[in-house]
C-alpha cells in the first residue's frame, strides 16, 4: 500500500471515529434516577459527545439525535467500585497474570494506571453488572503506591483514566499479638516486628517531609541542589493535602492506630475497612473521614458477633453521618457490587442512600464528583439502562454508555452461558436403558 493511501485511510478512520464520538443520543421515556434529585418517570436524557446535555420530562430532542426508546426501563449513572484490582489480575492462580504489587514495603511511586490491561476479560463481565467505572489500587507492602479511577472501556490506560492519582494506598500493619502462633514467633518478637513496620511508615513520611523542605530551600545561599527521588516526589501531593491516604485496615486495633497516625501526620485520610469501621463511626463522622466499605458479604470476624454484623455496618455509618461508598476489593466479583448494597438495604440502609453510595458518594470520595455520580447536564455521559431496580439481584443491564458511546455488553460469562445452554442433550448409545429412564 502506498504512503498516500495509508495516510488517506488513516484520515478516513479518524473522520469516522470523530463522527461516532460526536453522535447525539436521546434516551426517551425511561425512569431516570439523577441521584442528586428524585427519580423522574417518563423522562429523557440527551447526550452529545461525551457529556449529558439535558435531563427531564420536557426536554427538546435535537433533530439529528439518535432516539433510543427506554420506556419502562431505568436509567442510572454508572455504578462505581471504590477499591479493586481490576486490570491488574486475570487468573489469581496463574502468577503471570497477576501484577498487583511491587517488591518491597515502600513504593509510593508505583502507579497502577500504567500497569492496567485494557484487554482483560474481567472488564466486560464487570460492565455487564452495571459497573463502568472503578478505582484500581495496588496491594502489598506498607506504602503500596497510588490508585487510579478508571473507565472500564478503552484501548489504552490514557483512554481509561478518569483521575490519577486518586490517593496513596497504605496497608496498615497487623496490630494483634497472638499467644500461640503456628510459626512459633514469640510475643516479644511480634511486638518488635510490629513496631519496626510502624517505624518504617513514620520514617517514610518523615523522609518525604525532609525531601520537600530540602527542595524548597534549594537555590538559596549556601544550599546545594538536590537530586530528584520519585518515591518522595509521589508523596508530595499527600503532604500538601491535595490527595488523601487510603488506609486499608480491617481490625479495630488497626483502625484506631491509623486514625491517631493520620491526625499526627496531618494528612487527609480515607478508611478502607469492613465491619469494624462501625465501632468508630462517631469519630469518623466528627473528623469527616470517608469510608470505603468492603466485605459486605463476609461472615462476622468474631464468633460472638451477630450473624448480620457485616450487613448492618452501612446503615450504622449512614446513621452516624459518615460519608461512605461500597467496594468488593477484588476483580472477579466487582460485577456483584450492587448486590452487596442491596444486602445493606435489607438490613436497614435506606435505598436512596445505597444508590447514592454506589454513584455520587463514590465519585465524591474518589475525587471525581464534578464529572461522575449523577445524571445532570454537564456531567460525563457514562450511564446504564436496566430493566428494574439496580439493587435487585434479578435486574439486568440492557444498555450501557461510556462517555456517550454505547458499548457492547457481550462478555465471557454470556458466551459460556450460551455455549452450554445449547449443549446437545442426546444420550450416548452405550448408556443402559435403565439409566436413561432414571434421568
N, C-alpha and C positions, 0 to 999 in steps of 0.2 A: 504493500500500500504506500502511495506517495505521501510525502510530508504534508502537502497541501490537503490531501484527502483526510489525513489524520486530524489536522487542525480543524477542518470543516466538521468532521464527525464529533470532535470534542466540543465545538461551539454549539452544535445541534443538541448534544446531550445536556450541556449547560442550560440551553434555552428551555428544553423540556423540563429539566429539574426546577428551573425558576418558575415555569408556568404551573407545575404541580404544587410548588410551595406557595404560590400566590392564589391558589384556589379559595374561593369564598364558599363556606359551608353553613347551612342553616339547619339546625336540629329543631323540627317543628312539632308542637303538640305534646311534648313529654311532661312528666312530673319532675320539675327542676329543683334540685337541692343546692341552693347557693352556699349554704353553711353559715355565711355571715348574716343571712336573713332567713325567715321562714320559707318552707317549700312553696313552689308556685305550680299549680296544676294547669295543664294546657298552655305551657309557656314555650318560648322559642329561644334558642341560644345561637347567636351568629358568630362565626369565626372567620377571620381574614388574616392571611399569612399565618403567623404563629400566635396571634392574640385573639382573645374574646373581645368582640366589639359591641355586643348588645345582649342583654338578658331580660326577658319579661314577656307578658301576655300580648301587649300591643306593639310589638317590635316590627318595624318595617323591614321586610326581607329584600335585599338588593336584587334587582332583576337578573343579574348574572350569577346568582348563587346556586350552588347545587343543594337542592332541598332534600333532606332526609326525614321521612315521616317516622317519628318516635312516639306516636300516640299510644298511651297506656304504658310506656316504658319510663324508667327513671334515669335521670341524668345527674351524675355526681362529679365533683373534682376527683382527680386521681387519688387513690389511697397511697399513703407514704409509710414505708417501714423505716424506722429511725436508727436501726443498728443491725447491720447484716454483714455477711462476707460474700454477697453476690458478685459474680465476676472474678472472684479470686479462687474459687474452688469449683470443681466439677464432680469428681467422684472421690469422696473422702478417703476411701481405702486405697486409692491409687496416688501415691506421693507425687508423681509427676504432674498431676492436675491440681495440686494444692499449692497456692502461693499466698498464704495469709500472713506470714510473719518473716521478719529478718532475723539474722543471728545476733545474739547479744541482748542485753537488757535495756540499753539506752539508744533509741533510734528515732528521735523526734523529727528527723529529716526524711523519714520514709513516707512516701506519698502513694496512697492506694490508687489514685486515678490513672497513673501511668502503668499500672500492672493489670488493669481491667482487661478481661477477654470479652470483646463485644459479641463474639460468636457463641457464647455459652448457650447450651441447650436449656439451661435453667431459666434464662431470661424470658423466652416466650411462654414458658409454663407459668411464670410469675405474672406476666402481663394478663394472661387469661383469668387470673384471680383478682384482677382489678388494681393491682399494684404496678403503676407505670413509672414511679419514681421511688428510689430507695437510697439510704445512706450506707455506704460501704465503709467498714472500719477495719483497721489492722488488728491482729492478735499477737500475743507473745511478748515476753519481757515486762519491764516496768513501764517504760515510755515506748509505746508501740509505733507511733507515727501519727500522721494526720488523716482524718476521714474525709470523704467526698460525697456530695449529694449528686446522684446520677439519674438521668433518664434511662430507662431500660430499652432504648432503641437508638441505634446509630452505628455508623461504620467505624468510628474511632472514639477514643476517650474524649477528644475535643468535642465531638458531636454530642456526647452523652453528658458531659459535666454541666451541672447547674451551679453548684457552689463548691469551690475547693480553695483552701482548706475549710472544712466546717468547724473542726476543732481538733485539739491534741488529745489522743487517747492514752489514758493511764490505767493500767491494770493494778489495782491495789493489792499489796501483799496479804497473804493469809495471816490473820491476827490470832488464830487459835493456837493453844499449846495443848497437845494431846499427851495423856499419861502413858498410853500404850500405842505405840506405832509399829507397824509391820517392819519398817526398816530399822527399828531399834534405836532411832535417834532420841537422845535424852532430852528432857525438858530444858535443861540449860542450853543445849546446842540449838534447840528450836528457837529459844529466845534470842540467841546470838545471831542466828540466820535471819530472823525477822527484823531485828534491829539493823543488821547490815543492809538489808534491802530498803528499809525506810531511810537509812542514812544516804544510800545511793540516790534515792529520789530527791532528798533535800539538797544533796551536793549538786545534782544536775541543775536544779533551779538556781542555786547559788552561783554556779559557774556561768549560767546564761545571763544572770544579772551582772556579774562582773564583766562579761564579754560586752554587754550593752554599754556599760559605763566606760569601758576602755575605748570603744569605738566612738562614743560621744565626745570623749576628751581628745581623740587623735587630731593632730594638726595644731594644737595649742603648744606654746613654747615648752620645749623640753620633753614632749611626749611623742614617741615614735608612732608610726602607723602600725596597725596590727593586721595579721593575716585573717582572711575570712574563714569561718568554720561553719559548714552547712548545718551542723547539728544545732548550734546555738542560734544561728540565723532563723531557723524554723520555729524557735521558741519565742522570738521577739514579739510576734502578734499576741501571744498568750500573756506575756508580761505587761504589754500595753493594754490589755483587756479588750483587744479587738476581736478575738475569738475565745471561746471557752475551753476548759479542760473537761473532757468526758471521762469521768471516773467510773470504771467498771468495778462494782463492789456488791457482792451478793449477801454477805453476812452482816448482821447488825454491828458487830465489832469493827468491821472494815468501814462501814458507812459512817459511824461516829468518828473514827480516826480521820477519815477523808474530809469530813465537814470541818473538823478542827484545823486540819492542814490547809484547806483552801482559804479559811479565814486568815490564817497566819501568813500565807503567801500572797494574799490579796489578789486572787485570780477568780475569774468567773468560772462557775462550776455547773456542770450538768451531771446528774447522777444516773448511771445505767445500772438498774437493780431490779430485783424481784420483790417478793412479798415483804421482806424486812424493811423496805422503804416506808411502809405504813407506820412503823414504830416511831419514826422521827418526822411524821407528817407536819406537825406544828412548827418545828424548826425550819423545815424546808419551805413552808409557806411564808414564815416570817422573813426569811432571807431571800425569798424569790428564786429559789433553786429549782429548776425544772427536773422532771424525772422521765427517763426513757424506760418504760415498764417492760420487763422481759418475763419469760416463764409463766405466762398466763395459764398454760395448760399443765403446769407442773404439779406434782404432789407436794403436800406440806413437807418442809425440810426437817421438822422435828416430830417425833412420834406423838407428843401430847397436843399438837395443834389440831384444830378442827379441819375436817376434810376440805372445806371450802376456803381456806385461808388464801390460796393464790387467786381465787376467783373474786374475792371481795376487796382486794387491795386497791383496785382502780376506783371503786366507789368511796373508799376511805380517803384517798388522795383528793378526789373531787370535792368531798365534803369539807376537807380542810383548806381548800383553795390552792392546792399545789398544781402548777401547770404540768401537764404530763402528756405523753403520747405512747404509742404501742410499738413493740418490736418483737420479732421472732428470734433474732440473734444469730440465725444461720443462713443458709442459702435455699436448700430444697423445700423448706416449709414456709417460705415467705408468702406463697400463694394462699396460705391459711390465715394470714394476718386478720382479715375481718371477722373470722370465726372466733378468734381469741377475744376480740372486742365484744362480740355477741355473747360470749360466756359472761363477760363482766356486766353486761346489761341484765342478763338473767339473775345476777347476784347483786343488784342494787344500783348500778350505774345508770343514770338517765340516758336514753337512746341518743338524744341530741348531743350530749356530752361525749359519748362514744364516737359518734360521727365526727365531731369537731376534733377529737384527739387523733383520729386517723387522717385528718386532712389539714385544717387550718392550724391546729395545735402543733402538729409535727413540723409543718412548714415554718412556723414562727420559731420554734426551738432550734431548728437547723439553719436558720439564717436566710430563709427564702420566703418569708411571709409576704413580701411585696410582689412576689411573682407567682406563687402557687398557693393551694389550700382552699380557695373559694372560687365560685363562678361569678365573676364581676368583670365589667368592661375594663380592659387594660391588663388583665391577668393573662398568663400564659394559657393557651388553649390545649391543655393536657387534661383529658377527662374521659370518663367511661359512661356507657349506656348499659343499663341492666334491666332484666325482666322482673325484678322485685326488689325488696328491701336489701340493701347491700350487706346488712348484718345477719341476714337469714342464710343459713347454710345451703338452702335449696336454690338460691338465686344464682343466675348465670350472667356473666358479662357478654353482651351480644355485639357491642361495638366499642372501639377504643380509639382515641385520637391523641397523638403526641405532637405538640407544637402545631396543632391544626391539621396534621396529616393523619388520615385514617390508616391504621396499621392492621396487618393480618394477625388474627388471633389463633391461627393454627400453631400447634406445638406437639412436642414428642408424646406427651400423655394422650392427646387426642388421637394421634396416629396409632399408638399402641392399642387404644380402646377400639378404634375402627378395625384394626387388623384382627384382633382376637374376637371381636363381635361377629366377624364374617368367617370365622374358622369353620371348616366343614365339620358336620356332626355325624358323618357316616360311621358305622361300626365296622371295624376290620373283620374280614371273613373268618379269621381263626378264633373269634370270640365265641364261647359256647352260648347256645340259645338261652340257657337258664340265667346267665349273667346279663344278657340283653333284657330279659324280662324284668330282672331286678331294677334295671335303670328306670 
